[in-house]
Amino acid sequence: MEYAVIAFFCGLSAGVIAKIKGGSFWIWLLVGLVLPLIGTLAALFMRWDKDEPRRRCPECGKVLPISDQVCMRCGRDLDFPQAPPSDAVAS
Ligand SMILES: [Zn+2]
């Protein structure tokens, strides 16, 4: 029973951290439940999409990763600004 409570709170914290960092709350909730402490730590230290440069769609205002070439909301083709090729950013 105690383990279930601890796992629950670890899962919750992992989910909340992931959500703040722009990840999926539910996926990280599950990760935290299955791997209580590891899931929370992984959520804390993992790099997120949010670190990527972002730009705003001129059509609908949605904020997108700079590597996206089409707006996911309105389908507008986006020109590629001064960003370097994504291959160079990957490392
Ligand atoms: Zn758009």
PDB file of the backbone (N, CA, C, O) and the ligand in Angstrom, with CONECT records:
HET     ZN  A 101       1
ATOM      1  N   MET A   1       0.836  -1.210   0.000  1.00  0.00           N
ATOM      2  CA  MET A   1       0.000   0.000   0.000  1.00  0.00           C
ATOM      3  C   MET A   1       0.866   1.254   0.000  1.00  0.00           C
ATOM      4  O   MET A   1       0.631   2.187  -0.767  1.00  0.00           O
ATOM      5  N   GLU A   2       1.880   1.261   0.880  1.00  0.00           N
ATOM      6  CA  GLU A   2       2.770   2.418   0.901  1.00  0.00           C
ATOM      7  C   GLU A   2       3.448   2.615  -0.439  1.00  0.00           C
ATOM      8  O   GLU A   2       3.596   3.735  -0.929  1.00  0.00           O
ATOM      9  N   TYR A   3       3.858   1.493  -1.022  1.00  0.00           N
ATOM     10  CA  TYR A   3       4.532   1.581  -2.313  1.00  0.00           C
ATOM     11  C   TYR A   3       3.620   2.230  -3.347  1.00  0.00           C
ATOM     12  O   TYR A   3       4.057   3.052  -4.153  1.00  0.00           O
ATOM     13  N   ALA A   4       2.338   1.846  -3.311  1.00  0.00           N
ATOM     14  CA  ALA A   4       1.385   2.397  -4.281  1.00  0.00           C
ATOM     15  C   ALA A   4       1.271   3.911  -4.116  1.00  0.00           C
ATOM     16  O   ALA A   4       1.187   4.647  -5.099  1.00  0.00           O
ATOM     17  N   VAL A   5       1.267   4.370  -2.857  1.00  0.00           N
ATOM     18  CA  VAL A   5       1.157   5.807  -2.600  1.00  0.00           C
ATOM     19  C   VAL A   5       2.397   6.533  -3.118  1.00  0.00           C
ATOM     20  O   VAL A   5       2.302   7.568  -3.778  1.00  0.00           O
ATOM     21  N   ILE A   6       3.566   5.963  -2.801  1.00  0.00           N
ATOM     22  CA  ILE A   6       4.816   6.578  -3.258  1.00  0.00           C
ATOM     23  C   ILE A   6       4.872   6.599  -4.781  1.00  0.00           C
ATOM     24  O   ILE A   6       5.221   7.611  -5.389  1.00  0.00           O
ATOM     25  N   ALA A   7       4.521   5.465  -5.388  1.00  0.00           N
ATOM     26  CA  ALA A   7       4.542   5.381  -6.852  1.00  0.00           C
ATOM     27  C   ALA A   7       3.592   6.409  -7.452  1.00  0.00           C
ATOM     28  O   ALA A   7       3.897   7.037  -8.466  1.00  0.00           O
ATOM     29  N   PHE A   8       2.446   6.571  -6.819  1.00  0.00           N
ATOM     30  CA  PHE A   8       1.467   7.518  -7.331  1.00  0.00           C
ATOM     31  C   PHE A   8       2.020   8.945  -7.316  1.00  0.00           C
ATOM     32  O   PHE A   8       1.893   9.682  -8.294  1.00  0.00           O
ATOM     33  N   PHE A   9       2.627   9.316  -6.206  1.00  0.00           N
ATOM     34  CA  PHE A   9       3.137  10.685  -6.109  1.00  0.00           C
ATOM     35  C   PHE A   9       4.345  10.904  -7.013  1.00  0.00           C
ATOM     36  O   PHE A   9       4.528  11.983  -7.576  1.00  0.00           O
ATOM     37  N   CYS A  10       5.166   9.864  -7.144  1.00  0.00           N
ATOM     38  CA  CYS A  10       6.294   9.973  -8.080  1.00  0.00           C
ATOM     39  C   CYS A  10       5.773  10.126  -9.511  1.00  0.00           C
ATOM     40  O   CYS A  10       6.272  10.944 -10.283  1.00  0.00           O
ATOM     41  N   GLY A  11       4.771   9.330  -9.845  1.00  0.00           N
ATOM     42  CA  GLY A  11       4.183   9.433 -11.183  1.00  0.00           C
ATOM     43  C   GLY A  11       3.593  10.807 -11.414  1.00  0.00           C
ATOM     44  O   GLY A  11       3.749  11.397 -12.483  1.00  0.00           O
ATOM     45  N   LEU A  12       2.908  11.311 -10.389  1.00  0.00           N
ATOM     46  CA  LEU A  12       2.285  12.627 -10.486  1.00  0.00           C
ATOM     47  C   LEU A  12       3.350  13.708 -10.685  1.00  0.00           C
ATOM     48  O   LEU A  12       3.201  14.595 -11.526  1.00  0.00           O
ATOM     49  N   SER A  13       4.429  13.619  -9.897  1.00  0.00           N
ATOM     50  CA  SER A  13       5.470  14.639 -10.011  1.00  0.00           C
ATOM     51  C   SER A  13       6.147  14.559 -11.382  1.00  0.00           C
ATOM     52  O   SER A  13       6.435  15.587 -11.993  1.00  0.00           O
ATOM     53  N   ALA A  14       6.402  13.336 -11.864  1.00  0.00           N
ATOM     54  CA  ALA A  14       7.003  13.193 -13.188  1.00  0.00           C
ATOM     55  C   ALA A  14       6.089  13.801 -14.252  1.00  0.00           C
ATOM     56  O   ALA A  14       6.551  14.487 -15.164  1.00  0.00           O
ATOM     57  N   GLY A  15       4.795  13.541 -14.122  1.00  0.00           N
ATOM     58  CA  GLY A  15       3.832  14.076 -15.087  1.00  0.00           C
ATOM     59  C   GLY A  15       3.777  15.591 -15.057  1.00  0.00           C
ATOM     60  O   GLY A  15       3.723  16.242 -16.100  1.00  0.00           O
ATOM     61  N   VAL A  16       3.792  16.150 -13.846  1.00  0.00           N
ATOM     62  CA  VAL A  16       3.718  17.612 -13.712  1.00  0.00           C
ATOM     63  C   VAL A  16       4.987  18.258 -14.281  1.00  0.00           C
ATOM     64  O   VAL A  16       4.917  19.258 -14.997  1.00  0.00           O
ATOM     65  N   ILE A  17       6.149  17.674 -13.953  1.00  0.00           N
ATOM     66  CA  ILE A  17       7.408  18.218 -14.469  1.00  0.00           C
ATOM     67  C   ILE A  17       7.407  18.170 -15.997  1.00  0.00           C
ATOM     68  O   ILE A  17       7.782  19.132 -16.668  1.00  0.00           O
ATOM     69  N   ALA A  18       6.974  17.018 -16.530  1.00  0.00           N
ATOM     70  CA  ALA A  18       6.936  16.866 -17.987  1.00  0.00           C
ATOM     71  C   ALA A  18       6.008  17.902 -18.610  1.00  0.00           C
ATOM     72  O   ALA A  18       6.316  18.491 -19.646  1.00  0.00           O
ATOM     73  N   LYS A  19       4.871  18.112 -17.959  1.00  0.00           N
ATOM     74  CA  LYS A  19       3.890  19.067 -18.484  1.00  0.00           C
ATOM     75  C   LYS A  19       4.476  20.478 -18.514  1.00  0.00           C
ATOM     76  O   LYS A  19       4.308  21.205 -19.493  1.00  0.00           O
ATOM     77  N   ILE A  20       5.159  20.857 -17.444  1.00  0.00           N
ATOM     78  CA  ILE A  20       5.770  22.182 -17.369  1.00  0.00           C
ATOM     79  C   ILE A  20       6.795  22.347 -18.478  1.00  0.00           C
ATOM     80  O   ILE A  20       6.929  23.423 -19.060  1.00  0.00           O
ATOM     81  N   LYS A  21       7.516  21.272 -18.765  1.00  0.00           N
ATOM     82  CA  LYS A  21       8.570  21.345 -19.771  1.00  0.00           C
ATOM     83  C   LYS A  21       8.039  21.142 -21.182  1.00  0.00           C
ATOM     84  O   LYS A  21       8.819  21.131 -22.135  1.00  0.00           O
ATOM     85  N   GLY A  22       6.762  20.985 -21.331  1.00  0.00           N
ATOM     86  CA  GLY A  22       6.188  20.879 -22.657  1.00  0.00           C
ATOM     87  C   GLY A  22       6.010  19.459 -23.131  1.00  0.00           C
ATOM     88  O   GLY A  22       5.740  19.235 -24.311  1.00  0.00           O
ATOM     89  N   GLY A  23       6.153  18.494 -22.247  1.00  0.00           N
ATOM     90  CA  GLY A  23       5.969  17.100 -22.621  1.00  0.00           C
ATOM     91  C   GLY A  23       4.549  16.626 -22.352  1.00  0.00           C
ATOM     92  O   GLY A  23       3.655  17.426 -22.073  1.00  0.00           O
ATOM     93  N   SER A  24       4.355  15.322 -22.438  1.00  0.00           N
ATOM     94  CA  SER A  24       3.040  14.756 -22.219  1.00  0.00           C
ATOM     95  C   SER A  24       2.856  14.369 -20.746  1.00  0.00           C
ATOM     96  O   SER A  24       3.621  13.568 -20.208  1.00  0.00           O
ATOM     97  N   PHE A  25       1.852  14.936 -20.112  1.00  0.00           N
ATOM     98  CA  PHE A  25       1.581  14.631 -18.711  1.00  0.00           C
ATOM     99  C   PHE A  25       1.297  13.152 -18.511  1.00  0.00           C
ATOM    100  O   PHE A  25       1.839  12.530 -17.597  1.00  0.00           O
ATOM    101  N   TRP A  26       0.443  12.582 -19.369  1.00  0.00           N
ATOM    102  CA  TRP A  26      -0.032  11.214 -19.141  1.00  0.00           C
ATOM    103  C   TRP A  26       1.062  10.191 -19.391  1.00  0.00           C
ATOM    104  O   TRP A  26       1.167   9.207 -18.657  1.00  0.00           O
ATOM    105  N   ILE A  27       1.877  10.408 -20.416  1.00  0.00           N
ATOM    106  CA  ILE A  27       2.963   9.468 -20.679  1.00  0.00           C
ATOM    107  C   ILE A  27       3.926   9.449 -19.503  1.00  0.00           C
ATOM    108  O   ILE A  27       4.361   8.382 -19.069  1.00  0.00           O
ATOM    109  N   TRP A  28       4.262  10.630 -18.984  1.00  0.00           N
ATOM    110  CA  TRP A  28       5.228  10.694 -17.888  1.00  0.00           C
ATOM    111  C   TRP A  28       4.620  10.281 -16.560  1.00  0.00           C
ATOM    112  O   TRP A  28       5.327   9.821 -15.663  1.00  0.00           O
ATOM    113  N   LEU A  29       3.319  10.445 -16.435  1.00  0.00           N
ATOM    114  CA  LEU A  29       2.640   9.892 -15.263  1.00  0.00           C
ATOM    115  C   LEU A  29       2.836   8.377 -15.229  1.00  0.00           C
ATOM    116  O   LEU A  29       3.141   7.808 -14.181  1.00  0.00           O
ATOM    117  N   LEU A  30       2.660   7.732 -16.378  1.00  0.00           N
ATOM    118  CA  LEU A  30       2.853   6.285 -16.479  1.00  0.00           C
ATOM    119  C   LEU A  30       4.304   5.907 -16.212  1.00  0.00           C
ATOM    120  O   LEU A  30       4.580   4.959 -15.477  1.00  0.00           O
ATOM    121  N   VAL A  31       5.240   6.660 -16.819  1.00  0.00           N
ATOM    122  CA  VAL A  31       6.663   6.374 -16.593  1.00  0.00           C
ATOM    123  C   VAL A  31       6.975   6.462 -15.105  1.00  0.00           C
ATOM    124  O   VAL A  31       7.673   5.607 -14.560  1.00  0.00           O
ATOM    125  N   GLY A  32       6.457   7.495 -14.452  1.00  0.00           N
ATOM    126  CA  GLY A  32       6.708   7.680 -13.027  1.00  0.00           C
ATOM    127  C   GLY A  32       6.068   6.584 -12.178  1.00  0.00           C
ATOM    128  O   GLY A  32       6.594   6.222 -11.126  1.00  0.00           O
ATOM    129  N   LEU A  33       4.943   6.062 -12.633  1.00  0.00           N
ATOM    130  CA  LEU A  33       4.281   4.987 -11.889  1.00  0.00           C
ATOM    131  C   LEU A  33       5.068   3.684 -12.003  1.00  0.00           C
ATOM    132  O   LEU A  33       5.203   2.943 -11.029  1.00  0.00           O
ATOM    133  N   VAL A  34       5.583   3.414 -13.197  1.00  0.00           N
ATOM    134  CA  VAL A  34       6.299   2.161 -13.423  1.00  0.00           C
ATOM    135  C   VAL A  34       7.699   2.229 -12.818  1.00  0.00           C
ATOM    136  O   VAL A  34       8.176   1.265 -12.218  1.00  0.00           O
ATOM    137  N   LEU A  35       8.349   3.378 -12.982  1.00  0.00           N
ATOM    138  CA  LEU A  35       9.715   3.564 -12.468  1.00  0.00           C
ATOM    139  C   LEU A  35       9.729   4.783 -11.557  1.00  0.00           C
ATOM    140  O   LEU A  35      10.217   5.843 -11.948  1.00  0.00           O
ATOM    141  N   PRO A  36       9.198   4.643 -10.342  1.00  0.00           N
ATOM    142  CA  PRO A  36       8.916   5.820  -9.510  1.00  0.00           C
ATOM    143  C   PRO A  36      10.020   6.878  -9.462  1.00  0.00           C
ATOM    144  O   PRO A  36       9.825   7.994  -9.944  1.00  0.00           O
ATOM    145  N   LEU A  37      11.152   6.547  -8.898  1.00  0.00           N
ATOM    146  CA  LEU A  37      12.157   7.585  -8.718  1.00  0.00           C
ATOM    147  C   LEU A  37      12.834   7.928 -10.038  1.00  0.00           C
ATOM    148  O   LEU A  37      13.121   9.091 -10.322  1.00  0.00           O
ATOM    149  N   ILE A  38      13.082   6.900 -10.838  1.00  0.00           N
ATOM    150  CA  ILE A  38      13.775   7.098 -12.111  1.00  0.00           C
ATOM    151  C   ILE A  38      12.939   7.963 -13.053  1.00  0.00           C
ATOM    152  O   ILE A  38      13.462   8.824 -13.761  1.00  0.00           O
ATOM    153  N   GLY A  39      11.640   7.713 -13.044  1.00  0.00           N
ATOM    154  CA  GLY A  39      10.767   8.485 -13.924  1.00  0.00           C
ATOM    155  C   GLY A  39      10.792   9.966 -13.577  1.00  0.00           C
ATOM    156  O   GLY A  39      10.847  10.822 -14.460  1.00  0.00           O
ATOM    157  N   THR A  40      10.752  10.259 -12.287  1.00  0.00           N
ATOM    158  CA  THR A  40      10.780  11.660 -11.848  1.00  0.00           C
ATOM    159  C   THR A  40      12.113  12.307 -12.220  1.00  0.00           C
ATOM    160  O   THR A  40      12.150  13.432 -12.719  1.00  0.00           O
ATOM    161  N   LEU A  41      13.204  11.584 -11.972  1.00  0.00           N
ATOM    162  CA  LEU A  41      14.523  12.137 -12.289  1.00  0.00           C
ATOM    163  C   LEU A  41      14.683  12.321 -13.797  1.00  0.00           C
ATOM    164  O   LEU A  41      15.223  13.325 -14.260  1.00  0.00           O
ATOM    165  N   ALA A  42      14.208  11.346 -14.543  1.00  0.00           N
ATOM    166  CA  ALA A  42      14.304  11.445 -16.000  1.00  0.00           C
ATOM    167  C   ALA A  42      13.536  12.660 -16.501  1.00  0.00           C
ATOM    168  O   ALA A  42      13.998  13.377 -17.388  1.00  0.00           O
ATOM    169  N   ALA A  43      12.354  12.886 -15.921  1.00  0.00           N
ATOM    170  CA  ALA A  43      11.561  14.051 -16.314  1.00  0.00           C
ATOM    171  C   ALA A  43      12.295  15.342 -15.959  1.00  0.00           C
ATOM    172  O   ALA A  43      12.217  16.334 -16.683  1.00  0.00           O
ATOM    173  N   LEU A  44      13.008  15.313 -14.834  1.00  0.00           N
ATOM    174  CA  LEU A  44      13.731  16.511 -14.397  1.00  0.00           C
ATOM    175  C   LEU A  44      14.893  16.843 -15.337  1.00  0.00           C
ATOM    176  O   LEU A  44      15.126  18.005 -15.671  1.00  0.00           O
ATOM    177  N   PHE A  45      15.610  15.806 -15.753  1.00  0.00           N
ATOM    178  CA  PHE A  45      16.871  16.057 -16.454  1.00  0.00           C
ATOM    179  C   PHE A  45      16.780  15.946 -17.969  1.00  0.00           C
ATOM    180  O   PHE A  45      17.712  16.313 -18.685  1.00  0.00           O
ATOM    181  N   MET A  46      15.662  15.444 -18.447  1.00  0.00           N
ATOM    182  CA  MET A  46      15.561  15.253 -19.889  1.00  0.00           C
ATOM    183  C   MET A  46      15.479  16.592 -20.627  1.00  0.00           C
ATOM    184  O   MET A  46      14.916  17.569 -20.134  1.00  0.00           O
ATOM    185  N   ARG A  47      16.050  16.593 -21.798  1.00  0.00           N
ATOM    186  CA  ARG A  47      15.919  17.774 -22.655  1.00  0.00           C
ATOM    187  C   ARG A  47      14.572  17.736 -23.343  1.00  0.00           C
ATOM    188  O   ARG A  47      14.061  16.663 -23.664  1.00  0.00           O
ATOM    189  N   TRP A  48      14.006  18.885 -23.565  1.00  0.00           N
ATOM    190  CA  TRP A  48      12.665  18.939 -24.126  1.00  0.00           C
ATOM    191  C   TRP A  48      12.651  19.782 -25.388  1.00  0.00           C
ATOM    192  O   TRP A  48      13.549  20.582 -25.653  1.00  0.00           O
ATOM    193  N   ASP A  49      11.592  19.564 -26.151  1.00  0.00           N
ATOM    194  CA  ASP A  49      11.377  20.355 -27.360  1.00  0.00           C
ATOM    195  C   ASP A  49      11.386  21.844 -27.049  1.00  0.00           C
ATOM    196  O   ASP A  49      11.739  22.670 -27.892  1.00  0.00           O
ATOM    197  N   LYS A  50      10.990  22.171 -25.823  1.00  0.00           N
ATOM    198  CA  LYS A  50      10.845  23.562 -25.456  1.00  0.00           C
ATOM    199  C   LYS A  50      12.178  24.311 -25.571  1.00  0.00           C
ATOM    200  O   LYS A  50      12.202  25.527 -25.760  1.00  0.00           O
ATOM    201  N   ASP A  51      13.296  23.563 -25.454  1.00  0.00           N
ATOM    202  CA  ASP A  51      14.601  24.195 -25.565  1.00  0.00           C
ATOM    203  C   ASP A  51      14.900  24.626 -26.997  1.00  0.00           C
ATOM    204  O   ASP A  51      15.748  25.485 -27.239  1.00  0.00           O
ATOM    205  N   GLU A  52      14.189  24.016 -27.936  1.00  0.00           N
ATOM    206  CA  GLU A  52      14.394  24.373 -29.333  1.00  0.00           C
ATOM    207  C   GLU A  52      13.913  25.796 -29.586  1.00  0.00           C
ATOM    208  O   GLU A  52      12.989  26.273 -28.927  1.00  0.00           O
ATOM    209  N   PRO A  53      14.534  26.460 -30.529  1.00  0.00           N
ATOM    210  CA  PRO A  53      14.001  27.777 -30.893  1.00  0.00           C
ATOM    211  C   PRO A  53      12.584  27.642 -31.459  1.00  0.00           C
ATOM    212  O   PRO A  53      12.258  26.657 -32.122  1.00  0.00           O
ATOM    213  N   ARG A  54      11.773  28.621 -31.194  1.00  0.00           N
ATOM    214  CA  ARG A  54      10.385  28.583 -31.642  1.00  0.00           C
ATOM    215  C   ARG A  54      10.082  29.825 -32.440  1.00  0.00           C
ATOM    216  O   ARG A  54      10.752  30.849 -32.312  1.00  0.00           O
ATOM    217  N   ARG A  55       9.063  29.718 -33.264  1.00  0.00           N
ATOM    218  CA  ARG A  55       8.566  30.907 -33.938  1.00  0.00           C
ATOM    219  C   ARG A  55       7.053  30.778 -34.036  1.00  0.00           C
ATOM    220  O   ARG A  55       6.470  29.707 -33.866  1.00  0.00           O
ATOM    221  N   ARG A  56       6.452  31.924 -34.318  1.00  0.00           N
ATOM    222  CA  ARG A  56       5.009  31.988 -34.303  1.00  0.00           C
ATOM    223  C   ARG A  56       4.482  31.946 -35.728  1.00  0.00           C
ATOM    224  O   ARG A  56       5.001  32.620 -36.618  1.00  0.00           O
ATOM    225  N   CYS A  57       3.455  31.155 -35.925  1.00  0.00           N
ATOM    226  CA  CYS A  57       2.835  31.102 -37.249  1.00  0.00           C
ATOM    227  C   CYS A  57       2.204  32.453 -37.563  1.00  0.00           C
ATOM    228  O   CYS A  57       1.400  32.953 -36.776  1.00  0.00           O
ATOM    229  N   PRO A  58       2.549  33.046 -38.688  1.00  0.00           N
ATOM    230  CA  PRO A  58       1.999  34.361 -39.028  1.00  0.00           C
ATOM    231  C   PRO A  58       0.510  34.303 -39.358  1.00  0.00           C
ATOM    232  O   PRO A  58      -0.175  35.326 -39.341  1.00  0.00           O
ATOM    233  N   GLU A  59       0.018  33.121 -39.653  1.00  0.00           N
ATOM    234  CA  GLU A  59      -1.389  32.983 -40.051  1.00  0.00           C
ATOM    235  C   GLU A  59      -2.301  32.888 -38.820  1.00  0.00           C
ATOM    236  O   GLU A  59      -3.262  33.647 -38.694  1.00  0.00           O
ATOM    237  N   CYS A  60      -1.991  31.950 -37.914  1.00  0.00           N
ATOM    238  CA  CYS A  60      -2.912  31.695 -36.801  1.00  0.00           C
ATOM    239  C   CYS A  60      -2.285  31.989 -35.444  1.00  0.00           C
ATOM    240  O   CYS A  60      -2.981  31.974 -34.429  1.00  0.00           O
ATOM    241  N   GLY A  61      -0.973  32.259 -35.410  1.00  0.00           N
ATOM    242  CA  GLY A  61      -0.339  32.638 -34.146  1.00  0.00           C
ATOM    243  C   GLY A  61       0.121  31.467 -33.309  1.00  0.00           C
ATOM    244  O   GLY A  61       0.625  31.669 -32.204  1.00  0.00           O
ATOM    245  N   LYS A  62      -0.036  30.240 -33.803  1.00  0.00           N
ATOM    246  CA  LYS A  62       0.414  29.092 -33.021  1.00  0.00           C
ATOM    247  C   LYS A  62       1.937  29.079 -32.964  1.00  0.00           C
ATOM    248  O   LYS A  62       2.605  29.353 -33.961  1.00  0.00           O
ATOM    249  N   VAL A  63       2.487  28.757 -31.783  1.00  0.00           N
ATOM    250  CA  VAL A  63       3.933  28.685 -31.618  1.00  0.00           C
ATOM    251  C   VAL A  63       4.405  27.301 -32.031  1.00  0.00           C
ATOM    252  O   VAL A  63       3.909  26.290 -31.534  1.00  0.00           O
ATOM    253  N   LEU A  64       5.377  27.265 -32.955  1.00  0.00           N
ATOM    254  CA  LEU A  64       5.838  26.004 -33.521  1.00  0.00           C
ATOM    255  C   LEU A  64       7.342  25.879 -33.370  1.00  0.00           C
ATOM    256  O   LEU A  64       8.044  26.888 -33.292  1.00  0.00           O
ATOM    257  N   PRO A  65       7.852  24.635 -33.327  1.00  0.00           N
ATOM    258  CA  PRO A  65       9.305  24.456 -33.394  1.00  0.00           C
ATOM    259  C   PRO A  65       9.809  25.052 -34.696  1.00  0.00           C
ATOM    260  O   PRO A  65       9.132  25.001 -35.723  1.00  0.00           O
ATOM    261  N   ILE A  66      10.997  25.614 -34.638  1.00  0.00           N
ATOM    262  CA  ILE A  66      11.520  26.313 -35.801  1.00  0.00           C
ATOM    263  C   ILE A  66      11.769  25.355 -36.951  1.00  0.00           C
ATOM    264  O   ILE A  66      11.854  25.772 -38.106  1.00  0.00           O
ATOM    265  N   SER A  67      11.887  24.059 -36.634  1.00  0.00           N
ATOM    266  CA  SER A  67      12.145  23.073 -37.678  1.00  0.00           C
ATOM    267  C   SER A  67      10.884  22.694 -38.452  1.00  0.00           C
ATOM    268  O   SER A  67      10.973  22.098 -39.525  1.00  0.00           O
ATOM    269  N   ASP A  68       9.710  23.035 -37.917  1.00  0.00           N
ATOM    270  CA  ASP A  68       8.472  22.729 -38.620  1.00  0.00           C
ATOM    271  C   ASP A  68       8.336  23.622 -39.843  1.00  0.00           C
ATOM    272  O   ASP A  68       8.523  24.837 -39.774  1.00  0.00           O
ATOM    273  N   GLN A  69       8.007  22.990 -40.965  1.00  0.00           N
ATOM    274  CA  GLN A  69       7.893  23.787 -42.185  1.00  0.00           C
ATOM    275  C   GLN A  69       6.446  24.005 -42.591  1.00  0.00           C
ATOM    276  O   GLN A  69       6.152  24.773 -43.508  1.00  0.00           O
ATOM    277  N   VAL A  70       5.544  23.317 -41.894  1.00  0.00           N
ATOM    278  CA  VAL A  70       4.121  23.524 -42.125  1.00  0.00           C
ATOM    279  C   VAL A  70       3.446  23.694 -40.776  1.00  0.00           C
ATOM    280  O   VAL A  70       3.718  22.941 -39.840  1.00  0.00           O
ATOM    281  N   CYS A  71       2.564  24.685 -40.674  1.00  0.00           N
ATOM    282  CA  CYS A  71       1.853  24.894 -39.415  1.00  0.00           C
ATOM    283  C   CYS A  71       0.907  23.729 -39.153  1.00  0.00           C
ATOM    284  O   CYS A  71       0.130  23.338 -40.024  1.00  0.00           O
ATOM    285  N   MET A  72       0.983  23.177 -37.934  1.00  0.00           N
ATOM    286  CA  MET A  72       0.155  22.022 -37.610  1.00  0.00           C
ATOM    287  C   MET A  72      -1.302  22.409 -37.414  1.00  0.00           C
ATOM    288  O   MET A  72      -2.179  21.549 -37.482  1.00  0.00           O
ATOM    289  N   ARG A  73      -1.577  23.675 -37.174  1.00  0.00           N
ATOM    290  CA  ARG A  73      -2.952  24.072 -36.907  1.00  0.00           C
ATOM    291  C   ARG A  73      -3.665  24.506 -38.185  1.00  0.00           C
ATOM    292  O   ARG A  73      -4.763  24.032 -38.478  1.00  0.00           O
ATOM    293  N   CYS A  74      -3.046  25.402 -38.938  1.00  0.00           N
ATOM    294  CA  CYS A  74      -3.772  25.948 -40.081  1.00  0.00           C
ATOM    295  C   CYS A  74      -3.212  25.462 -41.411  1.00  0.00           C
ATOM    296  O   CYS A  74      -3.783  25.756 -42.461  1.00  0.00           O
ATOM    297  N   GLY A  75      -2.101  24.719 -41.387  1.00  0.00           N
ATOM    298  CA  GLY A  75      -1.589  24.133 -42.610  1.00  0.00           C
ATOM    299  C   GLY A  75      -0.798  25.084 -43.483  1.00  0.00           C
ATOM    300  O   GLY A  75      -0.449  24.738 -44.611  1.00  0.00           O
ATOM    301  N   ARG A  76      -0.511  26.270 -42.990  1.00  0.00           N
ATOM    302  CA  ARG A  76       0.235  27.233 -43.779  1.00  0.00           C
ATOM    303  C   ARG A  76       1.683  26.779 -43.970  1.00  0.00           C
ATOM    304  O   ARG A  76       2.325  26.306 -43.033  1.00  0.00           O
ATOM    305  N   ASP A  77       2.179  26.927 -45.186  1.00  0.00           N
ATOM    306  CA  ASP A  77       3.596  26.673 -45.444  1.00  0.00           C
ATOM    307  C   ASP A  77       4.408  27.788 -44.817  1.00  0.00           C
ATOM    308  O   ASP A  77       4.119  28.970 -45.008  1.00  0.00           O
ATOM    309  N   LEU A  78       5.435  27.397 -44.063  1.00  0.00           N
ATOM    310  CA  LEU A  78       6.255  28.393 -43.385  1.00  0.00           C
ATOM    311  C   LEU A  78       7.600  28.485 -44.085  1.00  0.00           C
ATOM    312  O   LEU A  78       8.209  27.472 -44.428  1.00  0.00           O
ATOM    313  N   ASP A  79       8.043  29.691 -44.289  1.00  0.00           N
ATOM    314  CA  ASP A  79       9.379  29.867 -44.853  1.00  0.00           C
ATOM    315  C   ASP A  79      10.400  29.527 -43.778  1.00  0.00           C
ATOM    316  O   ASP A  79      10.116  29.610 -42.583  1.00  0.00           O
ATOM    317  N   PHE A  80      11.573  29.150 -44.214  1.00  0.00           N
ATOM    318  CA  PHE A  80      12.583  28.744 -43.240  1.00  0.00           C
ATOM    319  C   PHE A  80      13.474  29.928 -42.912  1.00  0.00           C
ATOM    320  O   PHE A  80      14.232  30.380 -43.771  1.00  0.00           O
ATOM    321  N   PRO A  81      13.401  30.440 -41.695  1.00  0.00           N
ATOM    322  CA  PRO A  81      14.204  31.603 -41.321  1.00  0.00           C
ATOM    323  C   PRO A  81      15.672  31.263 -41.142  1.00  0.00           C
ATOM    324  O   PRO A  81      16.105  30.163 -41.485  1.00  0.00           O
ATOM    325  N   GLN A  82      16.418  32.181 -40.618  1.00  0.00           N
ATOM    326  CA  GLN A  82      17.872  32.090 -40.508  1.00  0.00           C
ATOM    327  C   GLN A  82      18.399  30.870 -39.765  1.00  0.00           C
ATOM    328  O   GLN A  82      19.604  30.783 -39.529  1.00  0.00           O
ATOM    329  N   ALA A  83      17.542  29.926 -39.388  1.00  0.00           N
ATOM    330  CA  ALA A  83      17.992  28.777 -38.591  1.00  0.00           C
ATOM    331  C   ALA A  83      18.924  27.884 -39.389  1.00  0.00           C
ATOM    332  O   ALA A  83      18.747  27.722 -40.597  1.00  0.00           O
ATOM    333  N   PRO A  84      19.914  27.302 -38.727  1.00  0.00           N
ATOM    334  CA  PRO A  84      20.779  26.341 -39.395  1.00  0.00           C
ATOM    335  C   PRO A  84      20.008  25.063 -39.677  1.00  0.00           C
ATOM    336  O   PRO A  84      18.952  24.847 -39.082  1.00  0.00           O
ATOM    337  N   PRO A  85      20.506  24.201 -40.576  1.00  0.00           N
ATOM    338  CA  PRO A  85      19.813  22.940 -40.859  1.00  0.00           C
ATOM    339  C   PRO A  85      19.683  22.108 -39.591  1.00  0.00           C
ATOM    340  O   PRO A  85      20.571  22.131 -38.739  1.00  0.00           O
ATOM    341  N   SER A  86      18.587  21.378 -39.462  1.00  0.00           N
ATOM    342  CA  SER A  86      18.325  20.644 -38.228  1.00  0.00           C
ATOM    343  C   SER A  86      19.418  19.608 -37.952  1.00  0.00           C
ATOM    344  O   SER A  86      19.645  19.254 -36.796  1.00  0.00           O
ATOM    345  N   ASP A  87      20.090  19.124 -38.978  1.00  0.00           N
ATOM    346  CA  ASP A  87      21.181  18.152 -38.778  1.00  0.00           C
ATOM    347  C   ASP A  87      22.274  18.742 -37.896  1.00  0.00           C
ATOM    348  O   ASP A  87      22.832  18.060 -37.036  1.00  0.00           O
ATOM    349  N   ALA A  88      22.567  20.010 -38.119  1.00  0.00           N
ATOM    350  CA  ALA A  88      23.630  20.662 -37.374  1.00  0.00           C
ATOM    351  C   ALA A  88      23.218  20.888 -35.921  1.00  0.00           C
ATOM    352  O   ALA A  88      24.069  20.931 -35.033  1.00  0.00           O
ATOM    353  N   VAL A  89      21.932  21.032 -35.683  1.00  0.00           N
ATOM    354  CA  VAL A  89      21.450  21.310 -34.336  1.00  0.00           C
ATOM    355  C   VAL A  89      21.421  20.034 -33.489  1.00  0.00           C
ATOM    356  O   VAL A  89      21.563  20.078 -32.267  1.00  0.00           O
ATOM    357  N   ALA A  90      21.235  18.902 -34.168  1.00  0.00           N
ATOM    358  CA  ALA A  90      20.959  17.639 -33.470  1.00  0.00           C
ATOM    359  C   ALA A  90      21.998  17.304 -32.409  1.00  0.00           C
ATOM    360  O   ALA A  90      21.648  16.821 -31.332  1.00  0.00           O
ATOM    361  N   SER A  91      23.249  17.551 -32.695  1.00  0.00           N
ATOM    362  CA  SER A  91      24.277  17.205 -31.719  1.00  0.00           C
ATOM    363  C   SER A  91      24.389  18.346 -30.734  1.00  0.00           C
ATOM    364  O   SER A  91      25.198  18.285 -29.808  1.00  0.00           O
TER     365      SER A  91
HETATM  366 ZN    ZN A 101      -0.893  28.498 -38.425  1.00  0.00          ZN2+
END
